[in-house]
Amino acid sequence: MALRTDQGIVLRSYPFGESHRVVILVSAARGKIRTVAKGVRKTKSRFGGRLEPLTHVEVVLYEGRDLDTITQVDVIEAYPNLRMDLDAVAIAATMAEVVDHVAHEEEPSSALFLSLRRGLVALEAGERGPDVLSRFLLGVTDSLGLAPSFDSCASCGSPDVHKFSFPAGGAVCESCAPGGAVRLRDGVLDHLAAVRVGDEADERTAGEALGVLRRFVEYHLEKRFSSMAVPT
């Protein structure tokens, strides 16, 4: 067994035994990392407060057969402003839940890690509203090869699109629209296309745009995220 150093963002943790906690992190280099922080639930623990969810940390790990043991923790960024705002916490919790679901152990996840970190940095800087989560979800779909089409038909490439289909992969023209394709309100597809490239988008369609993107992500990941909310 050996010591190794890694950086990661804490996704969640849960009690383990009488005084330990299992801590789940996501790392750019290793994907999801399952660790144990021994004695961390004791009042005199030297690093318990450094392992709160949504904290960016550098950890020294002692490699184990099932769980790596955390022997040292240094906080890189705790995002204190984010934690003072319930809306920001709700958005961040959704981000962490999505990453926890899609990241795999011992599989590099730099795109997922960076998407989460960018989202947390934006929230820490005071950004709020649906587009923060929409940008994150678009980053996730792109990293997974699931990026939806917004400005051309996902089936034939036609720019004349009026409907949206979750199974087909996004916007579709009338000829390619399968059963169940929905007609979106004017401006929603333009909003999502603008958010994807970082352009300014119409706030009036932000909530509806996030709702469509949320349903798309849940459809393709085959999971309904309990913390997924549409902030207003």
Backbone torsions as a table, in degrees:
resi	resn	phi	psi	omega
1	MET	NA	152.4	-175.4
2	ALA	-142.9	164.0	174.6
3	LEU	-90.6	144.6	174.8
4	ARG	-144.0	151.9	-179.8
5	THR	-111.9	138.7	-179.9
6	ASP	-148.3	158.9	172.5
7	GLN	-109.9	144.2	178.8
8	GLY	-163.0	168.7	174.5
9	ILE	-111.5	129.7	-179.0
10	VAL	-71.3	123.8	179.2
11	LEU	-91.1	-43.1	-179.5
12	ARG	-169.2	170.8	175.4
13	SER	-152.7	163.3	177.7
14	TYR	-153.9	154.6	-177.1
15	PRO	-61.3	148.2	178.8
16	PHE	-143.8	113.4	-175.7
17	GLY	69.5	-160.0	-175.4
18	GLU	-78.2	-31.3	-173.4
19	SER	-137.3	1.5	-176.8
20	HIS	-99.3	168.5	171.3
21	ARG	-137.2	139.3	168.7
22	VAL	-85.4	128.8	-176.9
23	VAL	-119.3	123.6	179.7
24	ILE	-102.1	124.3	179.0
25	LEU	-121.0	161.3	168.9
26	VAL	-117.4	132.4	-178.2
27	SER	-121.3	145.3	176.7
28	ALA	-63.0	-37.6	-173.8
29	ALA	-84.6	-32.9	-171.5
30	ARG	-120.2	2.7	-177.9
31	GLY	70.1	-137.4	-179.4
32	LYS	-77.2	132.6	179.5
33	ILE	-121.9	125.7	176.4
34	ARG	-100.8	120.8	-175.9
35	THR	-129.5	167.3	173.3
36	VAL	-125.4	132.4	175.0
37	ALA	-105.3	103.8	-173.5
38	LYS	-77.6	134.8	177.7
39	GLY	70.8	10.0	-172.7
40	VAL	-69.9	-19.7	-178.8
41	ARG	-87.3	-1.3	175.3
42	LYS	-78.2	148.7	-176.5
43	THR	-63.7	-25.8	-178.1
44	LYS	-96.6	12.5	179.1
45	SER	-58.7	135.9	-174.8
46	ARG	-80.8	-14.0	-179.6
47	PHE	-141.2	19.3	-179.1
48	GLY	-57.9	-44.5	-178.2
49	GLY	-69.5	-11.4	-179.3
50	ARG	-87.5	-4.5	-175.1
51	LEU	-113.9	28.4	176.7
52	GLU	-68.2	146.0	175.3
53	PRO	-52.9	146.4	178.7
54	LEU	72.7	20.8	175.5
55	THR	-102.5	132.5	176.7
56	HIS	-88.9	119.1	-172.5
57	VAL	-131.8	160.9	166.3
58	GLU	-112.3	128.4	-176.3
59	VAL	-123.7	147.2	169.3
60	VAL	-103.8	125.2	-173.1
61	LEU	-118.1	138.2	170.9
62	TYR	-98.0	114.9	-173.3
63	GLU	-65.1	130.4	177.6
64	GLY	-121.6	174.0	-177.7
65	ARG	-69.5	-44.7	-178.5
66	ASP	-108.9	-42.6	-179.3
67	LEU	-129.8	137.7	171.1
68	ASP	-79.8	142.6	-179.4
69	THR	-98.0	128.4	177.3
70	ILE	-77.0	122.3	178.7
71	THR	-107.7	-18.1	179.6
72	GLN	-155.9	143.6	179.3
73	VAL	-136.0	131.4	171.4
74	ASP	-125.1	130.7	-179.4
75	VAL	-81.3	126.0	174.5
76	ILE	-89.4	-45.0	176.9
77	GLU	-154.8	125.9	-178.8
78	ALA	-98.2	-10.5	-179.5
79	TYR	52.5	59.3	-175.2
80	PRO	-66.8	-34.9	-179.3
81	ASN	-66.4	-40.0	177.9
82	LEU	-55.0	-42.6	-173.7
83	ARG	-70.3	-11.7	-179.6
84	MET	-90.9	-1.7	-175.1
85	ASP	-124.8	119.3	-175.7
86	LEU	-64.2	-37.3	177.7
87	ASP	-63.1	-42.6	179.5
88	ALA	-65.3	-40.7	178.4
89	VAL	-62.1	-40.5	179.8
90	ALA	-64.2	-42.8	178.7
91	ILE	-65.0	-45.0	-179.2
92	ALA	-63.8	-37.7	178.9
93	ALA	-63.7	-38.2	176.4
94	THR	-63.7	-44.4	178.2
95	MET	-57.7	-46.6	-178.9
96	ALA	-64.1	-39.4	-179.3
97	GLU	-65.3	-40.9	178.4
98	VAL	-63.4	-47.8	-179.7
99	VAL	-62.4	-40.8	179.0
100	ASP	-59.7	-34.7	-178.6
101	HIS	-75.8	-38.0	-171.2
102	VAL	-97.4	-21.3	-179.4
103	ALA	-73.8	147.1	179.0
104	HIS	-118.6	151.8	179.3
105	GLU	-71.3	143.2	178.1
106	GLU	54.3	35.5	175.9
107	GLU	-133.0	114.2	-177.7
108	PRO	-48.6	133.9	-176.2
109	SER	-134.1	49.1	-175.3
110	SER	-62.7	-39.3	-178.9
111	ALA	-66.3	-42.6	178.2
112	LEU	-64.6	-45.2	-180.0
113	PHE	-59.6	-45.6	-178.5
114	LEU	-67.5	-36.8	177.4
115	SER	-62.4	-43.2	178.7
116	LEU	-66.0	-45.3	-178.7
117	ARG	-63.3	-42.2	177.7
118	ARG	-61.6	-40.0	178.6
119	GLY	-64.1	-42.6	179.0
120	LEU	-66.5	-39.2	178.2
121	VAL	-63.3	-41.3	178.5
122	ALA	-63.1	-43.7	178.6
123	LEU	-65.2	-39.7	179.0
124	GLU	-63.4	-32.5	-179.5
125	ALA	-80.4	-3.7	175.9
126	GLY	105.3	0.5	177.6
127	GLU	-69.9	139.0	179.4
128	ARG	-139.5	177.2	175.1
129	GLY	95.3	171.3	-174.1
130	PRO	-59.3	-32.7	-173.5
131	ASP	-68.0	-23.9	176.1
132	VAL	-62.1	-46.0	179.9
133	LEU	-72.8	-36.3	178.1
134	SER	-60.8	-43.8	178.4
135	ARG	-59.9	-42.3	179.6
136	PHE	-63.2	-47.5	-177.9
137	LEU	-64.4	-35.9	176.5
138	LEU	-65.4	-37.4	175.7
139	GLY	-63.6	-39.4	179.1
140	VAL	-66.3	-46.9	-179.5
141	THR	-62.5	-36.5	178.6
142	ASP	-65.6	-42.8	-178.3
143	SER	-67.6	-25.4	-179.4
144	LEU	-94.1	-0.8	-177.6
145	GLY	74.5	26.9	-177.9
146	LEU	-116.3	13.2	-172.4
147	ALA	-55.3	123.1	-179.4
148	PRO	-74.1	153.3	176.0
149	SER	-88.7	138.2	180.0
150	PHE	-119.5	-31.3	-173.0
151	ASP	-113.0	3.1	175.1
152	SER	-151.7	157.4	-176.8
153	CYS	-63.5	128.9	-179.4
154	ALA	-66.4	-18.1	-178.1
155	SER	-97.4	-47.6	-174.1
156	CYS	-116.2	-10.3	178.2
157	GLY	88.2	0.2	-180.0
158	SER	-62.1	138.9	177.6
159	PRO	-79.2	-8.1	-177.4
160	ASP	-87.1	78.0	-175.7
161	VAL	-111.0	139.6	-178.3
162	HIS	-134.8	-12.0	-177.4
163	LYS	-127.8	170.5	-179.5
164	PHE	-133.6	133.0	-179.0
165	SER	-127.2	124.5	178.0
166	PHE	-67.2	-47.8	179.6
167	PRO	-64.7	-35.0	-175.3
168	ALA	-77.5	-16.9	176.2
169	GLY	103.4	18.9	175.0
170	GLY	132.9	-144.3	-177.3
171	ALA	-65.5	142.7	179.5
172	VAL	-139.2	151.9	175.5
173	CYS	-82.3	171.2	-177.9
174	GLU	-62.0	-37.0	-177.2
175	SER	-68.5	-34.2	-175.4
176	CYS	-96.2	-9.3	-174.4
177	ALA	-61.8	118.5	177.4
178	PRO	-79.3	171.6	175.6
179	GLY	-59.9	138.3	-178.9
180	GLY	93.4	-8.3	176.4
181	ALA	-65.2	141.9	-175.2
182	VAL	-113.0	147.1	175.6
183	ARG	-91.7	121.4	-176.5
184	LEU	-91.2	155.0	177.1
185	ARG	-62.9	146.0	179.5
186	ASP	-53.5	132.9	176.0
187	GLY	100.3	-16.9	-176.1
188	VAL	-69.4	-47.0	179.2
189	LEU	-65.2	-39.6	177.2
190	ASP	-62.5	-37.2	178.9
191	HIS	-62.6	-48.2	-178.8
192	LEU	-65.0	-38.3	178.1
193	ALA	-63.8	-38.6	179.8
194	ALA	-68.5	-42.6	179.2
195	VAL	-61.6	-39.1	-178.9
196	ARG	-58.4	-40.5	-175.6
197	VAL	-97.6	2.3	176.8
198	GLY	85.1	14.6	177.8
199	ASP	-83.3	163.7	177.8
200	GLU	-70.2	136.3	-177.2
201	ALA	-122.9	155.4	-178.3
202	ASP	-69.7	118.5	-177.7
203	GLU	-62.6	-24.4	-176.8
204	ARG	-66.5	-23.0	-179.7
205	THR	-107.2	6.9	-174.7
206	ALA	-63.6	-45.6	-178.3
207	GLY	-65.0	-43.7	179.3
208	GLU	-66.4	-38.3	178.6
209	ALA	-62.5	-43.4	177.6
210	LEU	-64.5	-37.9	178.7
211	GLY	-60.2	-42.3	177.7
212	VAL	-64.4	-45.3	-178.9
213	LEU	-65.4	-39.1	177.7
214	ARG	-59.8	-47.7	-180.0
215	ARG	-63.8	-36.0	178.0
216	PHE	-63.1	-47.4	-179.0
217	VAL	-63.8	-46.1	-179.1
218	GLU	-64.6	-35.0	178.2
219	TYR	-64.1	-48.4	-174.1
220	HIS	-78.0	-25.5	177.0
221	LEU	-92.0	-3.8	177.7
222	GLU	54.0	44.1	179.4
223	LYS	-152.4	135.8	172.7
224	ARG	-96.3	120.6	-175.6
225	PHE	-84.6	121.7	-174.4
226	SER	-63.7	-31.5	-177.2
227	SER	-91.9	-2.5	-176.2
228	MET	-66.0	121.1	179.8
229	ALA	-135.2	156.1	176.7
230	VAL	-105.1	97.1	179.9
231	PRO	-68.5	151.4	-179.1
232	THR	-117.3	NA	NA
